[in-house]
Amino acid sequence: MIVPYGRWKSPLTPELLSSSSISLHEVVVNESTGAIYSVECHPTENGRHAIIQHWNGERRDVLPKDFSAHATVQELGGGSLAIRPDGLITFSDEESSGIYLLDPTSSKVTLIREGVKGVRYADFCHHPINAHWVLAIKEDHREATPETQAFMVHNTLVAINIDTGEETTIAQGDDFFSHPKFDPSGKHVSWIQWSHPDMPWTGTVLHVATWEDGCLKNMRRVAGKAQEESITQPKWGLDGSLYFASDRTGFWQLYAFNMNDDAPRLLALKGLEEADFATAEWELGSSTYISLDTTTIVAAVITHATSRVFLIDTTTSCARQLDLPYLDLGSRANGIYRVSPTSFAIVGSTATSPQELALVSITPTYTVQRTVLASTASFHLDREYVSHATEFRAPQKYGPQCDGDVYMFYFPPQNPNYQSDDQGPPPVLVYVHGGPNGCVTPALNLEIQYWTTRGFAVCALNYTGSTGYGREYRERLSGYWGLVDVGDAVSAVDFLVENGMVDKARVGIYGGSAGGYLTLRALHMYPDVWAAGISSYGISDVRALQADSYKFESHDVDRILLSTTKAEDRDAELTRRSPCHFAAQMKAPLLLLQGTSDMVVPVAQARMMADAMHKCGRVAEVVEFEGEGHGWVGHQTIYESYKQKEEWWKLHLT
């Protein structure tokens, strides 16, 4: 059928994506029974986070409906549950922030520590022998106001006695803590800590200590350095060694540390020296690798924002790639979890299937058997509709840095029922991810496929600062946020136009959070490039963002925005980097989507931008979603956001 690009009828409808899809989050495993428990967010239950048991070929929601297993430490979540050796599950309830113990057999829930308004817990770890002890990160907001939350929220590492409910602070004094872990003997504890202005991917420090029934003794620093070395995902192996990833070489490589050693040992894996074994930890509880037995690690290996799965022999430092199709194991919420010495659970997406939970078993000949336990979509998208990514690398031609390359994944229009009557190339939507220290991958993404099945091309951009390309590429953004990344977007469009892949007159740009900010900057800095833009919870005034920023990111704006600016020029620079002051330069119509309960980018940011555009006679529409935060979880919001975006692109690009 001959129909113009952008107006093809797609099997992916707003109804389908809002009512027949979920999101997958954390996983814990009862290794004694093989039962796997995953956290699923259900839009049709107003974004409730259920705990689903996968066991003996059946799935069952074991969490009573009036609970939601979602911790909100650092606002972005993660680290919401942990499993005890006896199979009981500790979790943080989203609404009350109370800590509870769940018996998945009976679904009985027991209160461990009553929720106190303003106090949150996450990142739990149970003692392997004395089941009444659990470690947790505590985040106390009680002294903070919206104006002081950047520095009056207090994070500590605590030990909680489940029998008595008594809580003891065992580490404090830094701004942040994560990954508290008991070793297999229960005699040692490891954790990471860091302070402003660092983020987990710029500089953290790994510590170990001796555990003595509720307190830590003999603390020592193992690795890491503020501003210079990021340590992530410390985990005790089954051989008693402490493993972790460090980017001291420029890539997050794996290291092993023995309590009797003076220094950690690099697991030098030939051919993988310029790969990342970890990713930027926006959420707590990341797990991109795990010990299977005393000599074997299974790990995601990430190069060019694309993951592969390897089996690593820690005694010989030999790595063997497994025949698994998961491409985005460096993305948030995806990971690898031990089930047995020869099997593991994995959460990730492939080139043809959306995010899924699977059980992988390894045979003695190293072939793999994969059983999908849950998919984020309850429907199947036929392969003939799937648009496959091609990676391109284009020279930087715009912006303050023109001495490197910019990376992108290009997804062409794909629908077997249609071809276009247009003589030229298709319209393109440039997708700019959030973060800005995040990434987009070549794995199947249903929102990208939503557009490609309708006849749009999508350019998913990994602009300067993206993860998945090593530390140097991440750090090239420092001081140049809102400049180099914007230039990269235009360089990518230039490349695609030069190669005849997209229509120069029909280019849209969209993104959320930092991607929304990039969208707004692009519309005024390069107004002739864009035909339309959509910003979801994007930043329009960086000065206001600094003034009411939440603790986790509150100092990062300085690093990525002002680290190359003289003190006397900082105030003027904040104005120069704030899109709300440049509405008059914007030519393209702008749609702003915003949650009213967003703590990361408050709703005032969208209203401010729209007001500025209206005063200049520009086209801007704001759609506010009541009660939604930084990203959509409710069924009606997801439905409405797809409808709004589709109408916007059809109106302005077709």
C-alpha positions in Angstrom: 0.0 0.0 0.0 1.3 3.4 -0.9 0.9 5.9 2.0 3.1 8.9 3.0 5.9 8.4 5.5 4.7 8.9 9.1 1.1 7.9 8.4 1.4 4.2 8.1 -0.9 2.1 10.3 1.1 0.2 13.0 0.3 -2.8 15.0 1.8 -0.9 18.0 -1.0 1.2 19.3 -1.2 3.5 22.4 -3.7 1.1 23.9 -1.3 -1.9 23.5 1.7 -0.1 24.9 -0.1 1.3 27.9 -2.3 -1.7 28.9 -0.3 -4.7 27.6 3.2 -3.8 28.7 5.0 -3.7 32.0 8.5 -2.8 33.1 11.0 -5.2 34.7 13.2 -4.1 37.6 15.2 -6.0 40.2 15.6 -9.7 40.7 16.4 -11.9 43.7 16.8 -15.7 43.7 16.2 -18.4 46.3 19.2 -20.5 45.3 18.1 -23.4 47.5 14.9 -23.9 45.5 15.6 -22.1 42.2 12.7 -19.8 42.7 13.3 -16.4 40.9 11.6 -13.2 42.1 11.3 -10.2 39.9 9.9 -6.7 40.5 7.4 -5.7 37.8 5.9 -2.2 37.5 2.3 -2.6 36.3 0.8 0.5 34.6 -2.7 -0.9 34.9 -2.3 -0.9 38.7 -1.3 2.8 38.8 2.4 1.9 38.6 2.4 -0.6 41.5 5.6 -2.6 41.8 4.7 -6.2 42.3 7.0 -9.1 43.3 6.5 -12.0 40.9 7.6 -15.5 41.7 8.8 -17.6 38.8 9.0 -21.2 39.9 8.2 -24.7 38.4 7.0 -23.1 35.2 4.5 -20.9 36.9 4.4 -17.2 37.7 2.5 -15.7 40.7 2.3 -12.2 42.3 3.3 -13.0 45.9 3.1 -9.4 47.2 -0.3 -8.3 48.6 -2.0 -5.7 46.4 -1.8 -2.9 49.0 2.1 -3.0 48.9 4.5 -1.7 46.2 8.1 -2.9 46.4 9.9 0.3 45.3 12.5 2.1 47.3 13.1 5.8 46.5 16.5 6.5 48.0 18.3 9.0 45.7 14.8 9.5 44.2 15.5 7.2 41.2 15.0 3.9 43.0 16.7 0.5 43.0 17.8 -1.7 45.8 14.2 -2.3 46.8 14.5 -5.9 48.0 16.8 -8.6 49.2 16.4 -12.3 49.9 17.4 -14.1 53.2 19.1 -17.5 53.2 15.8 -18.9 54.4 13.9 -17.6 51.4 12.1 -14.7 53.0 12.2 -11.4 51.2 12.9 -8.0 52.7 11.5 -5.0 50.8 10.8 -1.3 51.1 7.2 -0.3 50.6 6.9 2.7 48.2 4.1 4.7 50.0 5.0 4.2 53.6 8.8 3.7 53.2 8.4 1.0 55.9 10.6 -2.1 55.8 8.8 -5.4 55.6 9.5 -9.1 55.5 7.6 -11.2 52.9 7.0 -14.9 53.1 6.5 -15.7 49.4 4.9 -19.1 50.1 2.0 -17.6 52.1 2.3 -14.0 51.0 2.3 -13.0 54.6 3.9 -9.6 55.3 5.6 -8.8 58.6 6.6 -5.3 59.6 10.3 -4.9 60.4 10.6 -1.2 60.8 7.7 1.2 60.6 7.8 3.9 58.0 8.7 7.3 59.3 7.8 10.3 57.1 11.0 11.6 55.5 13.0 8.4 56.1 13.8 6.0 53.3 15.7 2.7 53.1 17.2 0.7 50.2 20.1 -1.6 49.1 19.5 -4.3 51.6 21.9 -7.2 52.4 21.2 -10.1 54.8 23.8 -11.7 57.0 24.5 -15.1 55.6 24.4 -16.9 58.9 22.7 -14.6 61.5 19.4 -14.0 59.7 18.3 -11.3 62.1 20.9 -8.8 60.7 20.3 -6.8 57.6 22.4 -3.9 56.1 20.7 -1.0 54.4 21.3 2.5 53.1 19.3 5.0 55.1 18.3 8.4 53.7 16.8 11.0 56.1 14.9 13.9 54.6 13.4 15.2 57.9 15.6 18.3 58.2 15.2 19.2 54.5 13.0 21.6 52.7 12.5 21.9 49.0 15.2 24.7 49.1 17.7 22.8 51.2 17.2 19.2 50.0 20.6 19.4 48.2 22.5 19.5 51.4 20.1 18.7 54.3 19.3 15.1 53.3 21.5 12.7 55.3 22.7 9.3 54.0 24.2 6.7 56.2 24.9 2.9 56.3 22.9 1.1 58.9 22.5 -2.3 60.4 19.0 -3.4 61.4 18.2 -6.2 63.8 15.0 -7.7 62.4 14.1 -9.4 65.7 14.1 -6.2 67.7 13.7 -3.5 65.0 16.8 -1.8 66.5 18.9 0.3 64.0 22.6 1.0 64.4 24.5 3.5 62.2 27.7 1.7 61.1 29.1 4.2 58.6 28.5 7.9 58.1 30.3 11.1 57.1 30.0 10.9 53.3 27.2 12.2 51.2 26.3 8.8 49.7 26.7 5.1 50.3 25.9 2.0 48.2 26.4 -1.7 47.7 26.7 -2.8 51.4 27.6 -6.5 51.2 28.4 -9.3 53.7 31.1 -11.7 52.6 30.0 -15.4 52.4 31.4 -16.1 55.9 29.6 -13.1 57.5 32.9 -11.9 58.9 33.5 -8.9 56.6 31.4 -6.1 55.1 32.2 -4.1 51.9 30.6 -0.9 50.6 31.1 2.1 48.4 30.9 5.8 49.5 31.4 9.1 47.8 30.8 12.8 48.4 29.7 15.8 46.3 30.6 16.9 43.7 31.1 13.3 42.5 28.6 11.0 40.9 29.0 7.2 41.1 30.7 7.3 37.7 33.2 10.1 38.4 34.7 9.1 41.7 33.9 6.6 44.5 35.8 4.8 47.2 35.5 1.1 48.1 35.9 0.1 51.8 36.0 -3.2 53.7 35.7 -3.8 57.5 35.4 -6.6 60.0 31.8 -7.3 61.2 31.3 -7.7 64.9 27.7 -8.3 65.7 26.2 -4.9 64.8 29.3 -2.8 64.3 32.3 -2.4 61.9 35.9 -2.6 63.0 39.2 -2.3 61.2 37.9 -0.3 58.3 40.3 0.0 55.3 40.1 1.6 51.9 40.6 -0.8 49.0 40.4 1.3 45.9 38.9 4.4 44.3 39.5 8.1 44.4 37.3 11.2 44.4 37.1 12.9 41.0 39.5 10.3 39.5 38.4 6.7 39.8 34.9 5.2 39.9 34.5 1.9 41.7 31.2 0.1 41.2 29.4 -3.2 42.0 31.7 -4.7 44.7 30.6 -8.3 45.2 32.0 -11.1 47.2 32.8 -14.1 45.1 32.2 -17.7 46.2 35.9 -18.0 46.5 35.9 -15.4 49.3 37.5 -12.7 47.1 36.0 -9.3 46.7 35.4 -8.4 43.1 34.6 -5.0 41.7 34.8 -2.9 38.6 37.1 0.1 38.4 37.6 2.6 35.5 41.2 3.5 36.5 42.3 2.2 33.0 39.7 4.3 31.3 37.2 1.5 31.2 35.3 -0.3 34.0 37.4 -3.5 34.2 37.1 -6.3 36.8 39.4 -6.6 39.8 39.8 -9.1 42.6 40.8 -8.3 46.1 41.7 -10.8 48.8 41.6 -9.7 52.5 45.2 -10.9 52.9 46.5 -8.9 49.9 47.9 -5.4 49.9 46.3 -4.3 46.6 43.6 -5.5 44.2 44.5 -7.6 41.1 43.3 -6.8 37.6 41.5 -9.6 35.8 43.4 -9.0 32.5 41.1 -10.4 29.8 42.8 -10.4 26.4 40.8 -8.5 23.8 38.4 -6.9 26.3 40.7 -4.2 27.6 38.6 -1.4 26.0 35.2 -2.8 27.3 33.1 -1.9 30.3 32.0 -4.5 32.7 29.7 -2.1 34.5 27.7 1.1 33.8 26.8 4.4 35.3 24.8 3.7 38.4 21.7 6.0 38.3 19.9 3.5 40.4 21.0 1.3 43.4 21.4 -2.4 43.0 23.1 -2.8 39.6 24.2 -6.3 38.7 26.1 -6.6 35.4 28.2 -9.6 36.6 28.0 -12.4 39.2 30.0 -15.3 40.5 28.6 -18.7 39.4 31.2 -20.8 41.3 34.6 -20.4 42.9 36.4 -19.9 39.6 33.7 -18.6 37.2 32.1 -15.2 36.7 29.4 -14.5 34.1 29.5 -10.9 33.0 28.0 -8.4 30.6 30.8 -6.9 28.4 29.9 -3.5 26.9 31.5 -1.9 23.9 30.0 0.9 21.9 26.9 0.8 24.2 26.3 -2.8 23.1 26.5 -5.7 25.5 27.6 -9.3 25.0 27.7 -12.0 27.7 31.0 -13.7 28.6 32.0 -16.5 30.9 35.2 -15.7 32.8 37.6 -18.2 34.4 39.1 -16.2 37.3 42.1 -18.5 37.7 43.3 -18.3 34.0 41.8 -14.9 33.1 40.2 -16.6 30.0 36.9 -15.2 28.7 34.5 -17.1 26.5 31.5 -15.4 24.8 28.2 -17.1 25.3 25.6 -17.4 22.5 23.1 -15.0 24.0 21.3 -12.2 22.1 21.0 -9.5 24.9 22.3 -6.1 23.7 21.4 -3.7 26.5 22.7 -5.2 29.7 24.3 -1.8 30.6 20.9 -0.2 30.7 19.1 0.6 34.0 17.2 -2.3 35.6 18.9 -4.9 33.4 21.2 -7.4 34.9 22.6 -10.9 35.7 21.7 -12.9 38.8 23.0 -16.3 40.0 20.6 -19.2 40.2 23.1 -22.2 40.5 26.7 -23.0 39.5 25.5 -23.6 35.9 22.5 -21.2 35.5 21.6 -17.6 36.0 18.7 -15.2 35.5 19.1 -12.3 33.1 17.0 -9.2 32.3 17.6 -7.5 29.0 16.4 -6.9 25.4 17.5 -8.4 22.1 17.4 -7.0 18.6 13.9 -8.5 18.1 12.3 -8.8 21.5 11.7 -6.1 24.2 13.0 -6.4 27.8 12.5 -9.8 29.2 13.5 -12.0 32.2 15.0 -15.3 31.2 16.7 -18.3 32.8 19.9 -19.3 31.1 21.5 -22.7 31.7 25.0 -23.5 30.5 25.8 -27.1 29.3 29.2 -28.8 29.9 30.0 -27.9 26.2 29.2 -24.2 26.9 26.1 -24.1 24.8 23.2 -22.2 26.4 19.6 -23.0 26.9 17.4 -20.0 27.4 13.8 -20.0 28.9 11.9 -16.7 28.8 10.1 -16.3 32.1 8.5 -12.9 31.6 8.3 -10.2 28.9 7.6 -6.6 29.2 5.1 -7.0 26.4 2.2 -9.4 26.6 2.0 -9.2 22.8 4.4 -10.3 20.0 5.7 -7.9 17.4 6.3 -10.0 14.2 9.8 -9.8 13.0 8.8 -8.4 9.6 7.8 -5.2 11.5 11.1 -4.8 13.4 13.5 -2.1 12.4 17.1 -3.1 13.0 19.7 -0.6 14.1 22.8 0.2 12.1 25.6 1.9 14.1 27.2 5.0 12.5 30.1 7.1 13.6 30.0 10.7 12.3 32.6 13.4 12.6 31.8 16.3 15.0 31.2 19.3 12.8 29.2 21.6 15.1 29.7 22.8 18.7 32.8 23.6 20.7 34.5 20.2 20.1 35.1 19.3 16.5 38.0 16.9 17.1 36.2 13.7 17.7 33.3 11.5 16.6 29.6 11.2 17.6 27.9 7.8 17.7 24.4 6.9 16.7 22.1 4.0 15.9 19.9 4.5 12.8 16.6 2.7 12.7 14.9 2.9 9.2 11.1 2.9 8.7 9.9 -0.7 8.6 6.4 -1.9 7.9 5.7 -4.8 5.4 2.3 -3.4 4.5 3.4 0.0 3.2 5.7 2.0 1.0 5.8 5.7 0.7 4.7 7.8 -2.3 7.4 10.3 -1.4 10.2 10.3 -3.9 12.8 11.3 -1.3 14.0 9.9 2.0 11.8 9.6 5.2 11.3 12.1 8.0 13.5 11.4 11.0 13.1 11.7 14.7 16.3 12.3 16.6 16.1 10.6 19.9 18.4 12.1 22.6 18.5 10.0 25.8 18.4 11.2 29.3 21.3 11.3 31.7 23.2 13.0 30.2 25.6 10.2 31.3 23.4 7.4 30.0 23.1 5.7 26.6 20.8 4.2 24.0 21.5 0.7 22.6 20.7 -1.2 19.4 18.2 -3.4 21.3 14.6 -3.4 20.4 12.8 -0.5 22.1 9.0 -0.4 21.6 8.8 3.4 21.5 11.4 3.5 18.7 9.5 0.8 16.9 6.3 2.7 17.5 7.7 5.4 15.2 9.5 3.2 12.6 6.4 1.1 12.0 4.6 4.4 11.2 7.1 5.4 8.6 9.5 7.5 10.5 13.3 6.9 10.7 14.8 7.2 14.2 18.3 8.3 14.9 19.1 7.3 18.5 22.1 9.4 19.4 24.9 8.6 21.9 26.2 12.2 22.1 29.4 13.1 23.9 29.1 12.2 27.6 27.2 8.9 26.9 28.2 5.7 28.7 29.3 2.6 26.9 32.4 4.2 25.2 34.8 4.5 28.2 35.6 7.3 30.7 37.2 9.7 28.2 34.1 9.9 26.1 32.0 10.5 29.3 34.3 13.2 30.6 34.4 15.2 27.3 31.0 16.6 28.3 32.3 18.2 31.5 31.9 21.9 31.3 30.2 21.6 27.9 26.7 20.3 28.7 24.2 22.0 26.5 26.9 22.8 23.9 28.9 19.8 22.7 25.9 17.4 23.0 23.7 19.8 21.0 26.4 20.2 18.3 26.6 16.4 18.2 22.8 16.2 17.4 23.3 18.5 14.4 26.4 16.7 13.3 24.4 13.4 13.3 21.6 15.0 11.2 24.2 16.5 8.8 25.7 13.0 8.3 22.3 11.3 7.7 21.3 14.1 5.2 24.6 13.9 3.3 24.1 10.1 3.0 20.6 10.5 1.6 19.0 8.6 4.6 16.6 11.3 5.9 14.7 14.3 4.6 16.4 17.5 5.6 13.1 19.4 5.8 11.4 17.0 8.2 13.6 16.5 11.2 12.1 16.2 14.7 14.0 16.0 18.0 12.8 14.5 21.3 14.0 13.3 24.6 13.3 13.2 28.4 15.1 14.8 31.3 18.6 15.7 30.1 17.3 14.7 26.6 14.5 17.2 27.0 17.1 19.8 27.9 19.1 18.9 24.8 15.9 19.2 22.7 15.2 22.7 24.0 18.8 23.8 23.5 18.9 22.4 20.0 15.7 24.2 19.0 17.1 27.7 19.8 20.8 27.1 19.0 20.2 25.6 15.5 16.6 26.7 14.8 16.8 26.0 11.0 17.6 22.3 11.5 14.3 21.3 13.2 10.7 21.0 12.1 9.4 20.2 15.5 10.4 19.1 19.0 9.1 17.2 22.0 10.5 17.7 25.5 9.5 15.3 28.3 10.3 16.6 31.8 13.2 18.6 30.3 15.2 21.4 31.9 14.4 24.9 30.7 16.2 26.9 33.4 19.5 25.5 34.8 19.6 28.2 37.5 16.3 27.1 38.9 17.3 23.5 38.6 20.4 24.2 40.8 18.2 26.1 43.3 15.8 23.2 43.9 17.8 20.2 42.8 17.5 17.0 44.7 20.5 15.8 46.5 21.9 13.1 44.2 22.4 15.3 41.2 22.6 18.7 43.0 26.3 19.2 42.4 26.6 17.5 39.0 25.2 20.5 37.2 28.3 22.4 38.3 30.6 19.7 36.8 28.9 19.3 33.5 27.9 22.9 33.1 30.4 25.2 34.8 33.6 23.3 35.4 35.3 25.3 32.6 33.8 28.7 33.5 35.5 31.4 35.6 33.9 32.2 38.9 33.0 35.7 37.8 31.3 34.4 34.7 29.2 31.7 36.3 25.9 33.7 36.7 26.0 34.9 33.1 26.8 31.4 31.9 23.7 29.9 33.7 21.6 32.4 31.7 23.4 31.5 28.4 22.7 27.7 29.0 19.0 28.1 29.9 16.6 27.7 27.0 13.8 29.7 28.6 15.8 32.9 27.8 16.0 32.1 24.1 12.4 31.4 23.1 12.5 34.2 20.5 15.1 32.2 18.6 13.0 29.0 18.4 11.2 28.5 15.1 10.0 24.9 15.5 6.7 24.2 17.4 7.4 22.6 20.8 5.4 20.0 22.8 6.2 19.8 26.6 5.1 16.7 28.6 5.4 16.9 32.3 4.5 15.1 35.5 3.1 17.3 38.3 4.9 15.3 41.1 8.4 15.3 39.5 11.0 15.7 42.2 13.9 15.7 39.7 12.7 18.3 37.2 9.8 20.2 38.8 6.7 21.1 36.8 7.6 24.8 36.9 10.4 24.1 34.4 7.8 23.2 31.6 5.5 26.0 32.5 8.4 28.5 32.4 9.4 27.4 28.9 5.9 27.5 27.5 5.3 31.0 29.0 8.5 32.3 27.4 7.5 30.9 24.0 4.0 32.3 24.2 5.3 35.8 25.0 7.4 35.6 21.8 4.5 34.4 19.7 5.9 30.9 19.3 4.0 27.6 19.2 4.3 25.6 22.5 1.9 23.3 24.2 2.2 21.9 27.7 0.5 18.6 28.8 0.7 17.9 32.5 0.1 14.5 34.0 -1.3 14.7 37.5 0.6 12.7 40.1 3.3 11.5 37.7 7.0 11.8 38.5 10.2 11.6 36.5 8.9 9.2 33.9 5.5 7.7 33.4 4.1 4.7 35.3 0.3 5.1 35.0 -1.7 3.4 32.2 -3.6 6.5 31.3 -0.5 8.7 31.2 1.4 6.2 29.0 -1.6 6.0 26.6 -2.0 9.8 26.5 1.7 10.6 26.0 1.8 8.3 22.9 -1.3 9.9 21.5 0.0 13.4 22.0 3.4 12.7 20.5 1.9 10.9 17.5 -0.4 13.8 16.7 2.4 16.2 17.1 4.7 14.5 14.7 1.9 13.9 12.1 1.0 17.5 12.3 4.5 18.9 11.8 6.5 16.3 10.0 4.0 14.6 7.5 
